[in-house]
Amino acid sequence: MKISVELTFSPLQNDFEAHIINFIKKLRASGLTILENPLSTQVYGSYDEVMRVLNSEIKEAFELMDNGLLYMKIIKSDRSDYESYF
């Protein structure tokens, strides 16, 4: 089963940029399809692989910071080729 996941990662501390950059670089290195925009990062792939990578990388990101939050939306389909029609 293919899924699409939208992530908004928000470390709640002064040095937040380094944490976000590190998190996105780790996702890029995973081999999954990753798309980024100024507000969020999207991850696409098979459910098992995406969730395996996210479980590991979210845990590591949280361990490396004092306080933070992560918003996550999961869609049951691969939306990586979505284009608006208007």
C-alpha positions in Angstrom: 0.0 0.0 0.0 1.3 3.4 -1.0 1.0 6.4 1.3 1.7 10.2 1.3 2.8 11.9 4.5 3.0 15.6 5.2 5.2 16.7 8.1 5.6 20.0 9.8 8.5 19.8 12.3 8.8 22.6 14.8 11.5 22.5 17.4 10.5 24.9 20.2 13.9 26.3 21.0 16.2 29.0 19.7 18.5 26.8 17.6 15.5 25.3 15.7 17.0 25.7 12.1 19.8 23.2 12.7 17.3 20.6 13.9 15.0 21.0 10.9 17.9 20.9 8.4 19.2 17.7 10.0 15.8 16.1 10.0 15.2 16.9 6.3 18.7 15.7 5.3 18.1 12.4 7.0 14.8 12.0 5.2 16.5 12.8 1.9 19.1 10.1 2.5 16.4 7.5 3.1 15.8 6.8 -0.6 12.1 7.7 -0.3 10.5 10.3 -2.5 10.7 13.6 -0.6 9.2 16.9 -1.7 9.7 20.1 0.3 8.1 23.5 0.4 8.6 26.4 2.9 5.9 25.1 5.2 6.2 21.3 5.2 8.0 18.2 3.9 6.1 15.4 2.1 7.3 11.8 2.1 6.0 9.2 -0.4 6.4 5.5 -0.6 5.1 2.1 0.7 3.4 2.2 4.1 5.9 -0.1 5.8 9.0 1.7 4.5 7.8 5.2 5.1 6.7 4.4 8.7 9.9 2.5 9.4 12.0 5.6 8.3 9.7 8.1 10.1 9.7 6.0 13.3 13.5 6.1 13.4 14.1 9.6 12.3 11.4 11.2 14.4 12.7 9.4 17.5 16.2 10.6 16.8 15.1 14.2 16.1 13.2 14.3 19.4 16.2 12.9 21.3 18.4 15.7 19.9 16.2 18.6 21.1 14.8 19.8 24.3 11.2 20.6 23.2 9.4 20.3 19.9 6.4 19.1 18.0 5.6 17.4 14.8 2.4 17.6 12.8 1.8 14.7 10.5 -1.0 13.9 8.0 -1.2 10.5 6.3 -3.1 9.9 3.1 -3.7 6.4 1.7 -2.4 6.9 -1.8 0.7 8.2 -3.5 0.1 11.9 -4.3 3.6 12.7 -5.4 2.5 13.5 -8.9 -0.4 15.8 -7.9 -0.8 18.9 -10.0 -3.5 21.5 -9.5 -5.9 21.8 -12.4 -7.0 25.4 -11.9 
